[in-house]
């Protein structure tokens, strides 16, 4: 029911704009709507891409720290075994 009402309201708006400003005004409005939707989609995509890159960097830093800790632990154990510590 609400969808039908919204469609009717949009048709009325189209008629009002077309009669008062001309048919090209309605087409301009549709183009503007499409541009806004496209910009919004691009903004959402860019935000998700930034988040993905951020988490990738965090994962790489964590993996590097883990590798350093493992290598450091092995070196420490070797030095402990040889009596250097």
N, C-alpha and C positions, 0 to 999 in steps of 0.2 A: 504494500500500500504506500509506504513512504517512498519507495523507488519510483512509483508511478507519479506521485505528487511532485517529486524532484524533477522528473522528466517534463511534466506539464509546466512547472515554473521555468525551466530552462527554455522551453519552447516560447513561453510568453516573453522572456527576456530577449530571445533572439528576434522575435517580432518587433518588440519595442526598439531595440538597437537598430535593426534593419530599416524601420520606418523613420526613425528620427535622424540617424547618421548615415544611412545608406547601407547597401549589402556588403560593401567592402569593410565596413566597420566591424561587422560580425566576424568576417574572415580574419581581420587583424586581431580581434579578441581571441579567436581560436589559436592563432599563431602564438600570441603572447602566452596563453595557457600552456601550449606545448613547450615553449621555451622555458617556462618556469618549472614544469615537470622534469625536463631534461637536466636543468641546472641542479634541481633537488636530487635527482638520481646520481648525478656526478658527484655532488657533495657527499652523499651517503657512501658511495663507492670509495671515494678518496679517504674518508674517515676510517672505513673498515680496512683499507690498505695500509694506512698509517698504524693502526692497531696491530695488524698482522706483522708488519716489519718490526714494531717495538717488541712484540713477544719473541720474534725470531732472534733479535739481538740479545734479549735476556737469556734465551736458551743457549746461544753460542757462548755468552759470558759464563754461564753456569757450567757448561761442558768444559770450557777451558780451565776454570777454577778447579773442577773435579779432576781433570787430568794433572794439573800442577800438584794437587794434594796427593794423588796416587803416586806420582813420580817422587815427590818429596818424602812420602812415607816409605817407599822402597829404598831410597837413598839413606834415609835415617836408619832403617833396619839393617842395611848392609854395613853402615858405619858402626852401629851398635854391635853387630856380630864380630867385626874386626877390632873392636876395642878402641875405636877412635872417639867415642863419645863418653 
